[in-house]
Amino acid sequence: MRIGVVSDTHNNLRNVGRIVELFNTAGVDRVIHTGDITQAKTLDVFARLEAPMWGVYGNNDQERESLSAAIAAHGFVFQEPPFELVWHERRIMVVHDPLEFDGALASHHHLALHGHTHLYRYETRRGQVLFNPGECAGHMQGFNAVGVVDLADLSAELLRF
């Protein structure tokens, strides 16, 4: 199973449209958003995904009422971090800020996903992979990226745009 990972879209609708194209072309099975969507209209663009989406709220997701309504309307699943998922026999921990791993990330988790820093991270620690695809809401073409993680071997690739 291949999952698309995106974070910190910050309502950059043009980039979100491109992210949807990238994930649809890559044929990901599921998508995880690690927070900072900012506005509900961003979720309307994500509704064009050919894969279902899960996620957590970030520190800039202040418009909870409109975000929650859009999440429900599009059939997405979001919650406050930490969010634990079990897919393809892998335990996945999802947060926005990596500081939220404290007290939540345990040795039985295989994959830990976060955003917030806007910096790429692929780190292996004690058999766990920590991953953040980095910046995707910026305006500098070629420096934006989202990630695809293969749950079979926990490898990750960046899709730059």
C-alpha positions as CSV (number, residue, x, y, z in Angstrom):
1,M,0.0,0.0,0.0
2,R,1.3,3.4,-1.0
3,I,0.2,6.5,0.9
4,G,0.5,10.1,-0.1
5,V,1.7,12.4,2.7
6,V,1.1,16.2,2.6
7,S,1.4,18.9,5.2
8,D,1.1,22.6,5.7
9,T,-0.9,23.5,2.5
10,H,-1.9,26.8,4.1
11,N,-4.7,27.4,1.6
12,N,-2.4,27.6,-1.4
13,L,-5.1,26.4,-3.8
14,R,-2.9,26.4,-6.9
15,N,-0.4,24.1,-5.2
16,V,-3.2,21.9,-3.7
17,G,-4.5,21.4,-7.3
18,R,-1.1,20.3,-8.4
19,I,-0.8,18.0,-5.3
20,V,-4.1,16.3,-6.2
21,E,-2.7,15.7,-9.8
22,L,0.5,14.3,-8.4
23,F,-1.2,11.9,-6.0
24,N,-3.7,10.8,-8.6
25,T,-0.9,10.2,-11.2
26,A,1.1,8.3,-8.6
27,G,-1.9,6.1,-7.9
28,V,-1.6,6.3,-4.1
29,D,-4.1,4.2,-2.1
30,R,-4.7,6.7,0.6
31,V,-3.6,10.2,1.6
32,I,-2.7,11.6,5.0
33,H,-2.6,15.4,5.7
34,T,-0.5,16.3,8.7
35,G,-2.2,19.6,9.4
36,D,-2.4,23.3,8.6
37,I,-5.1,23.2,5.9
38,T,-6.2,26.7,7.0
39,Q,-9.5,27.1,5.1
40,A,-12.4,24.8,4.0
41,K,-12.0,25.7,0.3
42,T,-8.7,23.8,0.4
43,L,-10.6,20.6,1.3
44,D,-12.9,21.2,-1.7
45,V,-9.9,21.0,-4.0
46,F,-8.7,17.8,-2.2
47,A,-12.1,16.3,-2.9
48,R,-10.8,15.6,-6.4
49,L,-8.4,13.0,-5.0
50,E,-8.9,9.5,-6.3
51,A,-8.0,8.1,-2.9
52,P,-9.6,8.7,0.5
53,M,-8.0,11.2,2.9
54,W,-7.3,11.1,6.6
55,G,-5.5,13.8,8.7
56,V,-4.9,15.8,11.8
57,Y,-5.5,19.5,12.6
58,G,-2.6,21.9,12.8
59,N,-1.9,25.0,14.8
60,N,-3.2,27.2,11.9
61,D,-6.5,25.4,11.5
62,Q,-8.6,28.0,13.3
63,E,-11.8,27.8,11.2
64,R,-12.8,24.4,12.8
65,E,-16.5,24.8,12.1
66,S,-16.1,25.3,8.3
67,L,-13.2,22.7,8.2
68,S,-15.3,20.1,10.0
69,A,-18.3,20.7,7.7
70,A,-16.1,20.3,4.6
71,I,-14.4,17.2,6.0
72,A,-17.8,15.6,6.6
73,A,-19.1,16.6,3.2
74,H,-16.2,15.0,1.4
75,G,-16.0,11.9,3.6
76,F,-12.6,12.6,4.9
77,V,-11.5,11.5,8.4
78,F,-9.7,14.1,10.6
79,Q,-9.1,14.4,14.3
80,E,-6.9,16.2,16.8
81,P,-3.4,14.8,17.0
82,P,-2.1,12.3,17.9
83,F,-3.9,10.1,15.4
84,E,-3.0,6.4,15.3
85,L,-3.8,4.3,12.2
86,V,-3.2,0.7,11.4
87,W,-2.9,0.0,7.7
88,H,-1.1,-2.9,5.9
89,E,-0.1,-4.3,9.3
90,R,1.8,-1.1,10.1
91,R,1.1,1.1,13.1
92,I,1.2,4.8,12.0
93,M,1.3,7.8,14.3
94,V,0.2,11.1,12.8
95,V,0.8,14.5,14.4
96,H,1.2,18.1,13.2
97,D,4.0,19.4,15.4
98,P,6.8,16.8,16.0
99,L,6.7,17.9,19.7
100,E,3.3,16.1,19.8
101,F,5.1,12.8,19.5
102,D,6.1,13.2,23.2
103,G,4.1,10.7,25.2
104,A,2.3,9.4,22.0
105,L,5.0,7.8,19.9
106,A,5.7,4.3,21.2
107,S,8.1,1.5,20.2
108,H,5.3,-0.4,18.5
109,H,4.8,2.4,15.9
110,H,6.4,1.7,12.5
111,L,5.8,5.1,10.9
112,A,5.6,8.5,12.4
113,L,4.3,11.4,10.2
114,H,4.4,15.1,11.0
115,G,4.5,18.5,9.4
116,H,4.8,22.0,11.0
117,T,8.5,22.6,10.3
118,H,8.2,22.8,6.5
119,L,11.4,20.8,6.4
120,Y,12.1,17.5,4.8
121,R,12.7,14.6,7.2
122,Y,13.3,10.9,6.6
123,E,14.9,9.5,9.7
124,T,15.1,5.9,10.9
125,R,15.3,5.5,14.7
126,R,15.1,2.1,16.5
127,G,13.2,0.5,13.7
128,Q,10.8,3.5,13.2
129,V,10.6,5.8,10.3
130,L,9.9,9.5,11.0
131,F,8.8,11.4,7.9
132,N,7.8,14.9,6.8
133,P,7.8,15.7,3.1
134,G,8.5,19.3,3.8
135,E,7.3,22.5,2.1
136,C,4.4,22.4,-0.3
137,A,2.7,25.8,0.2
138,G,5.6,27.9,-1.0
139,H,5.7,29.9,-4.1
140,M,9.1,28.8,-5.5
141,Q,8.6,26.3,-8.2
142,G,10.7,23.1,-7.9
143,F,11.1,23.6,-4.1
144,N,7.6,22.3,-3.2
145,A,7.2,18.6,-2.3
146,V,4.8,16.0,-1.1
147,G,5.7,12.4,-0.2
148,V,4.7,8.8,-1.1
149,V,5.4,6.2,1.5
150,D,5.3,2.5,0.6
151,L,4.1,0.6,3.7
152,A,5.6,-2.6,2.4
153,D,9.2,-1.4,3.2
154,L,8.6,2.1,4.7
155,S,10.5,3.7,1.8
156,A,9.6,7.2,0.8
157,E,9.9,9.2,-2.3
158,L,9.4,13.0,-2.8
159,L,7.3,14.3,-5.6
160,R,8.7,17.8,-6.3
161,F,6.8,20.5,-8.2
